[in-house]
Amino acid sequence: MTEIKTEANQNPQVLFSWIAPLRAYKKRSAGVLRFYIALALLLSLIVVFFGDKILVMPILAIIFLFYVLTITPPPSITNKITKFGVETAGNAYRFNFLSHFYFVEKFDYHVLVLVSHEPYSYHIYLVIKDDETKQKIIKLLANYIIYQEHPHKTFTDKLTEWLTKLMPTEKDFTEEAKPSVSEKAPEKSL
């Protein structure tokens, strides 16, 4: 989280800059990965049983994608807010292209969501590591585009949140491994 100060060798148009991962990332345990692999195998068997063998390929592709994104940490990139727009991962987005912004929480990170104007409504996601950087970004971007504290959620957003709540978390697998008080071995009496 570095604030860029204007010096002779730096771009005077950069208002703020921070370094963050390309995407929100949380390392998963082997138990979570085993659950998703077992789920994929079960779905594949059901699909094969009904005779649609071609549907096995997309199921395996999705599991492969999930596996790769789970075990591979994202690279760190530099995000910049300039006088003209936002630059991230080699792409520049001008303020006149952007409509509004808001924040979501994902894997203990703040994620800045920049939304473009209609009819395209592109969403650009930038990861922010701490609250101090988030406050600076709010103050800077609010001068150029609209800040929505509580964004309007579409049906797809609501469905995604609901499905995410159904997925098992690390706590689900660690709680199963710990024995409860009633399961402890009885003490021997003399």
Sequence and secondary structure as in RCSB ss.txt:
>XXXX:A:sequence
MTEIKTEANQNPQVLFSWIAPLRAYKKRSAGVLRFYIALALLLSLIVVFFGDKILVMPILAIIFLFYVLTITPPP
SITNKITKFGVETAGNAYRFNFLSHFYFVEKFDYHVLVLVSHEPYSYHIYLVIKDDETKQKIIKLLANYIIYQEH
PHKTFTDKLTEWLTKLMPTEKDFTEEAKPSVSEKAPEKSL
>XXXX:A:secstr
       TTS TTEEEEEEEESS      HHHHHHHHHHHHHHHHHHHHTT GGGHHHHHHHHHHHHHHHHS   
EEEEEEESSEEEETTEEEEGGGEEEEEEEEETTEEEEEEEE TTT  EEEEEE SHHHHHHHHHHHTTTSEE SS
    HHHHHHHHHHHHS  HHHHHHHHS  GGGS      
